[in-house]
Amino acid sequence: MSKEQKPSEDLKPCPFCGSRVFQFGYRFYPEADSRWKNGTIVKCLGCRVDGPEYLHPSSMPKEDAEKAAEKLWNERSYEEPMLF
């Protein structure tokens, strides 16, 4: 996992804790049968929840994969945090 902190202005608050402090996470799947061997996620640093993983080929530029992970993080059917 990367420790690169993401400015929160591009991302919606965490739906679980409301935090606006995030980092990107990167995964590599060497045993994958297809060309989709890398994964990029947004991780909330408030409650440590991971957003949906964006799977992509290893040849994809890091910035493009991060933009796609941001888009997945921001897609949701509700706007208010689900505080428990």
PLY file of the C-alpha trace (Angstrom):
ply
format ascii 1.0
element vertex 84
property float x
property float y
property float z
element edge 83
property int vertex1
property int vertex2
end_header
0.00 0.00 0.00
1.16 3.47 -0.79
1.34 6.24 1.79
0.57 8.99 -0.73
-2.11 11.17 0.85
-4.78 12.45 -1.55
-6.13 16.00 -1.34
-9.78 15.56 -0.42
-11.27 18.22 -2.73
-11.60 15.64 -5.54
-13.25 13.00 -3.35
-16.55 12.81 -1.52
-16.35 12.28 2.26
-16.15 8.71 3.52
-19.67 7.22 3.61
-18.91 5.47 6.91
-17.10 8.04 9.06
-17.33 11.32 7.11
-13.54 11.77 6.94
-11.99 13.69 4.06
-8.46 12.31 4.47
-7.51 9.57 2.00
-4.63 7.72 0.41
-4.33 5.52 -2.66
-3.62 1.84 -2.30
-1.98 -0.28 -4.99
-2.18 -4.04 -5.44
-0.45 -6.40 -7.82
-1.79 -9.83 -8.72
1.08 -11.84 -10.23
-1.02 -15.01 -10.51
-3.83 -13.37 -12.49
-4.83 -15.25 -15.64
-5.72 -12.12 -17.56
-4.04 -8.83 -18.34
-5.85 -7.13 -15.41
-3.01 -7.61 -12.95
-3.04 -4.35 -11.00
-5.59 -2.82 -8.65
-5.93 0.73 -7.37
-8.16 1.76 -4.46
-8.97 4.82 -2.37
-8.56 4.17 1.36
-10.13 6.35 4.06
-7.57 7.24 6.71
-10.34 8.00 9.23
-11.80 4.49 9.49
-9.43 2.56 7.14
-12.22 1.38 4.82
-11.26 0.62 1.20
-13.29 1.87 -1.72
-14.08 -0.33 -4.72
-10.98 -1.67 -6.44
-10.27 -0.53 -9.99
-8.58 -3.42 -11.87
-6.34 -2.42 -14.77
-3.44 -3.59 -16.91
0.04 -2.94 -15.55
0.75 -0.72 -18.57
-1.88 1.86 -17.51
-0.34 5.12 -16.22
-0.65 5.52 -12.44
-2.48 8.86 -12.77
-5.17 7.31 -15.00
-5.70 4.43 -12.58
-6.01 6.88 -9.67
-8.61 8.95 -11.56
-10.63 5.77 -12.22
-10.39 4.77 -8.52
-11.57 8.28 -7.55
-14.57 7.90 -9.85
-15.50 4.56 -8.24
-15.14 6.08 -4.75
-17.41 8.99 -5.66
-20.17 6.81 -7.16
-22.85 6.18 -4.54
-26.60 6.39 -4.22
-26.58 8.52 -1.04
-24.71 11.62 0.09
-24.83 11.55 3.89
-22.28 9.51 5.90
-23.72 6.34 7.44
-22.57 7.08 10.98
-23.19 4.18 13.34
0 1
1 2
2 3
3 4
4 5
5 6
6 7
7 8
8 9
9 10
10 11
11 12
12 13
13 14
14 15
15 16
16 17
17 18
18 19
19 20
20 21
21 22
22 23
23 24
24 25
25 26
26 27
27 28
28 29
29 30
30 31
31 32
32 33
33 34
34 35
35 36
36 37
37 38
38 39
39 40
40 41
41 42
42 43
43 44
44 45
45 46
46 47
47 48
48 49
49 50
50 51
51 52
52 53
53 54
54 55
55 56
56 57
57 58
58 59
59 60
60 61
61 62
62 63
63 64
64 65
65 66
66 67
67 68
68 69
69 70
70 71
71 72
72 73
73 74
74 75
75 76
76 77
77 78
78 79
79 80
80 81
81 82
82 83
